Amino acid sequence: MNRFNRTAIAAAAMALATLPTFSANPANSRPLDLAQAMELVANTYPGRVIAGQADPVGGDRSHHHVDVLLTSGRVAKFDVDAVTHRIYNRLPPEDAPASAVSIGDAIKKVEAQTKGRVVSAEFDSDPAPHYHVAVRLAKGKVARMDVDATTGIARTHAPRT
């Protein structure tokens, strides 16, 4: 190899080394939180997000469970990898009722009311349509709230008797 080729290769290598690197994660290596994972699924699939849960453990890498009420009236369940932002189908669709208040609105209401961060939310049709919401409060304690799916009223969870 002549001196000109070696110089050209060295210059090309130095130029490549100065280029920015990109991760597989579209959010510049920041993992998705639950709300972002739910928004990603909502923007990817037709329908309405009706449940979400953060799952940082369980033998897998950090991911979120997100359920969508599809336009066909069926529920699809997804896992969203928090690091890569990939969406995986978790279970086949199943029947689920619809509600007037979206789960996203329920989450926003609970976070505003409690000043905490929602870690899970799911739809429950019995005895009346509502969302069960778990929220991590400022000092690390987890509180459970129920949000009426028709009116949007949020209150402390009261176990059934």
C-alpha positions in Angstrom: 0.0 0.0 0.0 1.5 3.3 -0.9 1.8 6.3 1.3 -1.1 8.2 -0.3 -3.6 5.3 0.3 -2.5 5.0 4.0 -3.0 8.8 4.5 -6.4 8.7 2.8 -7.5 5.7 5.0 -6.3 7.4 8.2 -8.1 10.6 7.2 -11.3 8.7 6.6 -11.1 6.9 9.9 -10.6 10.2 11.8 -13.6 11.7 10.0 -15.8 8.7 10.9 -14.7 8.9 14.5 -16.0 12.5 14.8 -19.5 11.6 13.6 -22.2 11.5 16.2 -23.3 8.0 17.3 -26.9 7.0 17.5 -28.4 4.4 19.8 -31.3 2.0 18.9 -33.4 4.1 21.2 -35.1 7.0 19.4 -35.2 9.1 22.6 -31.5 9.5 22.8 -31.0 6.6 25.3 -33.7 7.8 27.8 -36.0 4.9 28.7 -39.8 5.5 28.2 -41.9 6.1 31.2 -45.4 4.6 31.4 -47.2 7.6 29.9 -44.7 7.8 27.0 -45.2 4.0 26.3 -49.0 4.4 26.3 -48.7 7.4 24.0 -46.4 5.4 21.6 -48.9 2.6 21.4 -51.9 5.0 21.0 -50.1 6.6 18.1 -49.3 3.2 16.5 -52.6 1.3 16.8 -56.1 2.4 16.0 -58.3 2.5 19.1 -58.0 3.7 22.7 -55.5 2.8 25.4 -57.5 1.4 28.3 -54.7 0.0 30.6 -51.0 0.4 31.3 -48.6 -0.9 33.9 -44.9 -0.3 34.5 -43.0 -3.6 34.8 -39.3 -2.9 35.6 -38.6 -6.5 36.7 -39.9 -10.0 36.1 -36.9 -11.5 34.4 -37.0 -9.2 31.4 -35.6 -5.8 30.7 -37.6 -2.8 31.7 -40.9 -2.7 29.9 -44.5 -1.6 30.1 -47.8 -3.5 29.6 -50.3 -1.5 27.5 -53.8 -2.6 26.5 -55.7 -1.0 23.7 -59.5 -1.2 22.9 -59.3 -1.6 19.2 -61.8 0.0 16.8 -63.2 -3.5 16.2 -64.3 -3.5 19.9 -61.6 -6.1 20.9 -58.7 -5.5 23.4 -55.1 -6.1 22.3 -52.4 -6.4 24.9 -48.9 -5.1 24.2 -45.4 -5.0 25.8 -43.4 -1.9 25.1 -39.6 -2.2 25.7 -38.7 0.9 27.6 -35.2 1.1 26.1 -35.7 0.2 22.5 -39.3 1.4 22.2 -40.2 -1.8 20.4 -43.9 -2.9 20.7 -44.6 -6.6 21.1 -48.0 -8.3 21.0 -48.4 -9.9 24.5 -51.7 -11.7 24.2 -54.4 -12.3 21.6 -57.3 -9.8 21.7 -60.2 -10.3 24.1 -63.5 -8.6 24.7 -63.7 -5.6 26.9 -66.2 -2.8 27.5 -65.7 0.8 26.4 -65.9 3.9 28.6 -66.5 7.6 28.3 -63.3 8.8 30.1 -60.0 7.7 28.5 -57.3 6.0 30.7 -54.9 8.8 29.7 -57.3 11.4 31.2 -57.7 9.2 34.3 -53.9 9.1 34.8 -53.5 12.9 34.3 -56.3 13.5 36.9 -54.7 11.2 39.5 -51.2 12.6 38.9 -52.5 16.2 39.3 -54.6 15.3 42.3 -51.9 13.4 44.2 -48.7 15.1 42.8 -47.4 11.5 42.3 -46.4 9.3 39.4 -48.8 6.6 38.1 -47.2 3.2 37.9 -50.2 1.2 36.8 -53.7 1.7 35.5 -56.4 -0.7 34.4 -60.0 -0.7 33.4 -62.6 -2.6 35.5 -66.2 -2.9 34.5 -67.5 -4.4 37.7 -69.6 -3.1 39.5 -69.5 0.1 37.4 -67.0 1.1 34.7 -63.9 2.6 36.4 -60.1 2.6 36.4 -57.9 1.2 39.2 -54.8 3.4 39.4 -51.7 2.9 41.5 -49.6 6.0 42.1 -46.2 6.4 43.7 -46.3 9.4 46.0 -43.5 11.8 46.8 -42.1 9.8 49.8 -42.2 6.5 47.8 -45.5 5.2 49.2 -47.9 3.7 46.7 -51.5 4.7 46.9 -54.5 3.2 45.0 -57.1 5.4 43.4 -60.3 4.7 41.5 -61.5 6.9 38.7 -65.1 6.7 37.5 -64.9 6.0 33.7 -68.1 7.9 33.1 -67.7 11.0 35.2 -63.9 11.1 35.7 -64.2 11.6 39.4 -61.1 10.2 41.2 -61.2 9.0 44.8 -59.2 6.8 47.1 -59.7 3.1 46.4 -62.2 1.4 48.6 -61.9 -2.4 48.7 -65.1 -4.3 48.0 -66.8 -5.7 51.0 
